[in-house]
């Protein structure tokens, strides 16, 4: 009888051990199911927080008559043709501006469009647009937006204001926008402007694209030839790029635009010299503050 009790007890112990060993497995299965649920939920959340990589369009939008009267008309005040008559003002549609469409985030899209509009229609860009232009050739103006590029992180729009039909007189700026915030980016937000950078532009062969050598000649003759030592020339040229000396109030420089292959600095074209400084991305890689934009899409302006 005692042997039977011992046998029964042994069987019960074995059964309890089996049940005990099954419990952790059951817990593990339950935990795995919970973990899978959490992962799926977190993935959905991450997708919502990622910058929207979506197809957008950029189309032209008309400025209002009030904006036309405020920004365009004053540039033609008191300008008369050879017969003593006031020039006919350019048409309202000549000053249409780019507008982003197709974004899922309407609030961000509105902010981006307001940033574009503010960049174009301001006193800095439109003050005295007739200055330096032969009056006899200037009964006309036009704003143009060549080479718009876009990716999920950045939008860059070059803006050119032509002052005569021959397009010999013009003024150019750019508006480059952080697509995650809608805020405007300036040259120093994109490139780390240092004395090393300006020195490479002045002295290093093939740092900029210049097949004819005209830009390099201009830079050399103006900043290097018969001037101070290399460090002095580099500092002076850095001041020209920044628009201020180290320690002075920072100036937001917009004399540039982006292309799929690099960046074009237009500051010296605006100064009366026909030289744009075209710097390829390969040269910029050690100076960029933002991710390279070479995979960007080139947008066609919808008119």
Secondary structure, 3 states (H helix, E strand, C coil): CHHHHHHHHHHHHHHHHHHHHHHHHHHHHHHHHHHHHHHHHHHHHHHHHCCCCCCCEEEEECCCHHHHHHHCHHHHCCCECCCCCECCCCCHHHHCEEEEECCCCHHHHHHHHHHHHHHHCCHHHHCCCCCCCCHHHCCCCEEECCCCEECCCEEEEEEEEECCCCCCCEEEEEEEEECCCCCEECHHHHECCCHHHHHHHHHCCCCCECCCCHHHHHHHHHHHCCCCCHHHHHHHHHHHHHCCCCCCCCCCCCCEEEECCEEEECHHHHCCCCCCEEEEHHHHCCCECCCCCCCCEECCEEC
